[in-house]
Amino acid sequence: MNEKDLAKLIRETTLKVLSSDQQKSDKEIPIAASNRHIHLSAQAVDRLFGKGYQLQKLKDLSQPGQFAAKETVTLIGPKGKLQKVRVLGPARGDTQVEISLTDGFALGQAAPLRDSGDIEGTPGITIQGPKGQLKIDKGLICAARHIHMHSTDAERFQVENGERVQVKVSGDRGLTFDNVLIRVSEKYRLEMHIDIDEANAAQIKNGQLGTLLKY
């Protein structure tokens, strides 16, 4: 091979590598692991913290308008308790408690795998706050893995709200997550959410990138 042909081969190979890297980065999504937490209704806030109480912001979360509150509660199950469970704000229409499957063993109450917001037919739990106790008859779930996306992200990834995809994570314990729900809203910022059990299984740290794969 002469020098001209060699230079051409090197150039073509470089372009292919750069193109492949670009395609990969276009499909990458930041991942965040969610620890156990609770979303409270306004009525639940009153019951647990006192009438008219307002949640106090500890820090903003990645999704615009959402925050981790300074307040925590205790979850009381048939066999055990989980203390200092973080409250997320602002208050919602329904109270929803999100735990991992491992947390369910500690409480003695299994949490069904559900998409966030789908709480019909789910078990309840007792919640203890500084000013009172509340027993909800539904709302305890293990939140299914999902990806928050703005509409511009959905267009770029060529996916739709409600679609299920795969996300591949590299590393020493790399794996591919199946059945990842796409959630699209003008209020969302691109991020995949998994729970602590899932993060530990793949040794994922917050901010690590995964690659979206369509079925």
C-alpha positions as CSV (number, residue, x, y, z in Angstrom):
1,M,0.0,0.0,0.0
2,N,1.4,3.3,-1.0
3,E,1.4,6.5,1.1
4,K,-1.6,8.0,-0.7
5,D,-3.7,4.9,-0.1
6,L,-2.6,4.6,3.5
7,A,-3.5,8.2,4.2
8,K,-7.0,7.6,2.6
9,L,-7.5,4.5,4.7
10,I,-6.6,6.4,7.9
11,R,-8.9,9.3,7.0
12,E,-11.8,7.0,6.3
13,T,-11.3,5.0,9.5
14,T,-11.1,8.1,11.6
15,L,-14.3,9.4,10.1
16,K,-16.1,6.2,10.9
17,V,-14.9,6.2,14.5
18,L,-16.0,9.8,14.9
19,S,-19.3,9.1,13.4
20,S,-19.8,6.1,15.7
21,D,-18.9,8.1,18.7
22,Q,-21.3,10.9,17.7
23,Q,-24.2,8.4,17.2
24,K,-23.4,6.9,20.6
25,S,-23.4,10.3,22.4
26,D,-26.7,11.2,20.7
27,K,-28.3,8.2,22.5
28,E,-26.7,8.7,25.9
29,I,-28.9,9.5,28.9
30,P,-27.8,10.6,32.5
31,I,-28.9,8.2,35.2
32,A,-29.9,9.0,38.8
33,A,-30.7,6.6,41.6
34,S,-33.6,7.4,43.8
35,N,-33.5,6.4,47.4
36,R,-36.7,5.8,49.3
37,H,-38.9,8.9,49.5
38,I,-42.5,10.1,49.8
39,H,-44.8,12.5,48.0
40,L,-47.5,13.9,50.3
41,S,-50.9,15.4,49.6
42,A,-51.7,18.8,51.2
43,Q,-54.0,17.0,53.6
44,A,-51.3,14.5,54.6
45,V,-48.9,17.4,55.2
46,D,-51.4,19.0,57.6
47,R,-51.9,15.7,59.4
48,L,-48.2,14.9,59.8
49,F,-46.8,18.4,60.4
50,G,-49.7,20.5,61.6
51,K,-52.5,22.5,60.0
52,G,-51.3,24.9,57.4
53,Y,-47.7,23.7,57.4
54,Q,-45.5,24.4,54.4
55,L,-42.8,22.1,53.3
56,Q,-39.3,23.7,53.6
57,K,-36.9,23.3,50.6
58,L,-33.6,21.5,51.3
59,K,-32.4,21.4,47.8
60,D,-33.7,21.5,44.2
61,L,-34.0,18.2,42.3
62,S,-33.1,17.7,38.7
63,Q,-36.7,18.0,37.5
64,P,-37.7,21.7,37.3
65,G,-40.0,22.7,40.2
66,Q,-39.3,19.6,42.3
67,F,-37.4,19.7,45.5
68,A,-36.2,17.6,48.4
69,A,-37.8,19.0,51.6
70,K,-36.1,19.3,54.9
71,E,-38.8,17.2,56.4
72,T,-38.7,13.5,56.9
73,V,-41.2,10.9,58.2
74,T,-41.1,7.3,59.5
75,L,-42.7,4.5,57.7
76,I,-44.2,1.8,59.9
77,G,-44.9,-1.7,58.5
78,P,-46.1,-5.0,59.9
79,K,-42.5,-6.1,60.8
80,G,-40.4,-3.0,61.0
81,K,-39.8,0.7,60.5
82,L,-37.9,3.0,58.0
83,Q,-36.9,6.2,59.6
84,K,-35.9,9.6,58.1
85,V,-37.7,8.9,54.8
86,R,-37.3,12.1,52.8
87,V,-40.3,14.1,51.8
88,L,-40.3,15.5,48.2
89,G,-42.2,18.6,47.3
90,P,-44.3,20.3,46.3
91,A,-47.4,18.6,47.7
92,R,-49.3,16.4,45.3
93,G,-52.9,15.4,44.8
94,D,-52.3,11.9,46.2
95,T,-49.8,10.6,48.8
96,Q,-47.3,8.1,47.2
97,V,-44.6,6.2,49.0
98,E,-41.7,4.9,46.8
99,I,-39.4,2.3,48.3
100,S,-37.1,-0.5,46.9
101,L,-38.0,-4.1,47.0
102,T,-35.3,-4.5,49.8
103,D,-37.1,-1.9,51.8
104,G,-40.3,-3.9,51.5
105,F,-38.5,-6.8,53.3
106,A,-37.5,-4.6,56.1
107,L,-41.1,-3.2,56.5
108,G,-42.7,-6.6,56.1
109,Q,-44.9,-5.2,53.4
110,A,-44.2,-6.0,49.7
111,A,-44.4,-3.0,47.4
112,P,-45.7,-3.8,43.9
113,L,-43.8,-2.6,40.8
114,R,-45.8,0.3,39.4
115,D,-45.4,3.3,37.2
116,S,-45.4,6.5,39.3
117,G,-48.9,7.7,39.7
118,D,-50.5,4.3,39.2
119,I,-51.5,3.5,42.8
120,E,-54.9,1.9,42.5
121,G,-54.9,-1.5,44.2
122,T,-51.6,-0.9,45.9
123,P,-51.1,-1.6,49.6
124,G,-51.1,1.2,52.2
125,I,-48.7,2.0,55.0
126,T,-48.6,3.9,58.3
127,I,-46.7,7.2,58.2
128,Q,-45.5,8.9,61.4
129,G,-44.7,12.6,61.4
130,P,-43.8,15.0,64.2
131,K,-47.4,16.2,64.7
132,G,-49.4,13.1,64.0
133,Q,-49.8,9.7,62.4
134,L,-51.5,8.8,59.1
135,K,-52.5,5.4,57.7
136,I,-53.0,5.4,54.0
137,D,-55.0,2.7,52.3
138,K,-53.0,2.8,49.1
139,G,-49.9,4.4,47.6
140,L,-47.0,2.1,48.5
141,I,-45.1,1.2,45.4
142,C,-41.7,0.3,44.0
143,A,-41.4,2.8,41.1
144,A,-40.7,1.3,37.7
145,R,-37.6,2.5,36.0
146,H,-38.4,5.4,33.7
147,I,-36.8,8.3,31.7
148,H,-38.0,11.9,31.9
149,M,-37.7,13.7,28.6
150,H,-38.5,17.1,27.2
151,S,-40.4,17.0,23.8
152,T,-37.2,18.0,22.1
153,D,-35.4,15.0,23.6
154,A,-38.1,12.7,22.5
155,E,-37.8,14.0,19.0
156,R,-34.0,13.5,19.0
157,F,-34.3,10.0,20.4
158,Q,-37.3,9.3,18.1
159,V,-39.5,8.0,20.9
160,E,-42.9,8.8,22.2
161,N,-44.6,9.2,25.6
162,G,-45.5,5.9,27.0
163,E,-43.1,3.9,24.9
164,R,-40.9,1.3,26.5
165,V,-37.2,1.1,25.6
166,Q,-33.9,-0.5,26.8
167,V,-31.0,1.3,28.4
168,K,-27.5,-0.3,28.3
169,V,-25.0,0.6,31.0
170,S,-21.3,-0.3,30.6
171,G,-18.8,-1.1,33.4
172,D,-17.6,-4.0,35.4
173,R,-21.2,-5.0,36.3
174,G,-22.7,-3.5,33.1
175,L,-26.2,-4.6,32.2
176,T,-29.1,-3.7,30.0
177,F,-32.3,-2.4,31.6
178,D,-35.5,-3.6,29.9
179,N,-39.0,-2.1,30.0
180,V,-37.9,1.5,30.6
181,L,-40.9,3.8,30.4
182,I,-40.6,7.1,28.4
183,R,-42.3,10.0,30.1
184,V,-42.4,13.2,28.0
185,S,-43.4,16.7,29.2
186,E,-42.4,20.3,28.5
187,K,-41.6,20.4,32.2
188,Y,-39.1,17.6,32.2
189,R,-35.3,17.5,32.0
190,L,-33.6,14.5,30.4
191,E,-32.8,11.9,33.1
192,M,-33.4,8.2,33.8
193,H,-34.5,7.2,37.2
194,I,-33.9,3.9,38.9
195,D,-34.0,2.8,42.5
196,I,-31.2,1.9,44.8
197,D,-31.4,-1.8,44.3
198,E,-31.0,-1.4,40.5
199,A,-28.2,1.1,40.9
200,N,-26.3,-1.3,43.2
201,A,-26.8,-4.2,40.8
202,A,-24.9,-2.4,38.1
203,Q,-22.6,-0.2,40.4
204,I,-24.2,2.9,38.9
205,K,-23.3,6.4,40.3
206,N,-25.5,9.4,39.8
207,G,-24.7,11.1,36.5
208,Q,-23.4,8.0,34.9
209,L,-24.5,7.6,31.3
210,G,-26.6,4.9,29.7
211,T,-27.3,4.3,26.0
212,L,-30.9,4.1,24.8
213,L,-31.8,1.2,22.6
214,K,-35.1,0.7,20.9
215,Y,-36.8,-2.7,20.7
